[in-house]
Amino acid sequence: MYAFVDRPVESLCNGGRFLLWAMRAWVSAAERGQCPPERLYRGFSAVEALGALPDFHIAMALLAGDAVETLALAPMPCLQISEDEAILLGLWRDFSLESTANAHATLALLAAEHRVGAIARAMGAAAHRLIAAGFDMPSLAAGTTTYQESPSDE
């Protein structure tokens, strides 16, 4: 979490920025009474990660409905990563690293006990599908290159 909190959005690699966009867009759509997967379809499709959308949606829906406290995500134009966004980015990274003990411990602080397993399964499945689509999930912070980023000129 501390790797992300209060940092500029631009400090994230493309995969991290995509995840942050997806989380903020999901919350925005839900708040407006729109269908989040429908609103996110084009974005996930554009990065060839459409297979991750159903599990991403389930994870976000469970977090939104069964959180101990309401998670506060920043509005789309915000240039800083909020505390709750940092926690979620850390969870995505933990699931991609198969650090399930850390992820479960964090989820236990965020969500109703009976939902932790379902959220963990959905986040884990979405993370694995994002990795399969070429996302460098363990390296959500900048400084790493994925297929979505231009290689640095050395």
N, C-alpha and C positions, 0 to 999 in steps of 0.2 A: 504494500500500500504506500509506504513512504517513498518508494521510487517514483510515484506518480503525483501525489497530492500537491496542489498549488503550483504545479508546473505549467508552462504554456502548452497548449494543445500541439503546437508545432514541434515540440520536443519529442512527440511520439513518432514512431515509424509509420508508414502507410497503413499497416495492419492495425496498429493501435488507434490511429485516427479513424479508420473505418469502424472499428468496434465502438469507439466513443460516439461517432455519428449514429450508428445503428441503435445504441442504447438511448441516446437523446431523441432520436426520431421515433422510436417505439413509444417512449413516454409521451411525447408530443401528440402522436396519433391517438393514443389511449385517452389522453386528457380531452381531446376534441371529439371523442366518440367515434373515431374512425377505426377501421380494421388495421392494426399494426402490420400484419404480414403483407397486406395489400399495399400499404404505403412503403414498405421496405423491399418489395419484390424487385424493382428495377435496380436498386443498389446492389443487392446480393447477386442478382443475375449478371450485372456488369463486371463483377470481380470473380465470376465463375464459382460462387459459393452458395448457390441456390439450395443445395442439399443441406446446408447448415441452418437455413431459415426456420423450419418447423421446430427444431430443438431450441434455437435461440428464442423463438417466440414463447415456447413453453416455459423456459427458464425465466424470462422476463415477466410473464404473466403470474407465475408462482411467486416470484419475488415481490411483485406489486400487490398481490392479494394476500400473501401470508407473511409479510415482513413484520417483525416485532415493532418497528417504527417505520414510518414512511421514508423511503429512500428519496433523497432530493438530488435530482440531476439538474445540471445547469441548462439554460435555454441554448438552442442551437448556436447562436452567434457568440456565445461566451468563449473567450480566448484562454481561460484557465481551466484546469481540471479540478473539480470540486472534491471534497473529502469522500462522499459516497461514490462518486465515479472512480476515484482512486482505489477504493475498496473493491469495486466490481472488476476493474482492470486487473488488480492483483489476483482476484479469484480466477479470471479467465487464464491468466498466466499460470497459476498453480495447477489448474486442471490440465493445461497443455503439457506441463512438466510431470504429470501424473503424481503430483504432490497432494494426494487426496486427503491425508491426515490434516494438513494445514488448511485445505479448502473446507473440509467438513467442520473444523473448529471455527473458522470464520463464519461459515453459514449458520452454525448453531447460535451465534450471537445476533444474526440478522433475521432469521426466519423461525416460524413456529417449528417446534421439534419434530412434529409428524410430517413436515414437508421437506426437511433437509435432504433426505435420500432422493426424493423426486427431483428437487432442484439440482442436486449434484449430478444425477444421471443426465439430465437435460443439458447442463453446462458442459459436462464431460463430452457428451456426444457432439454438441455444437463445436466445441474446441477441436475435436478430432476431425470433423468435417472441414473446418476452416484450415487446419493444417494440410489436409488432403488437397485443398484448393490452392495451396501455395503460400498461406500466411505463416509468417515466422512468429508464432504465438509466444514462445518462450522469451522472445526479444521484443516486447511491445514498445520499449523505449527506443529512441533514435540511436543511431550508431551502428545499426546492422542493416544489411541489404537483403531484400526479398525480391522475388520476381516482379513485384509491383513497383519497385523503386529502381531508379537509375543507378547503375554502379558508379562509384566515385572515380574521378579521374586521378590516377596516381602517376 
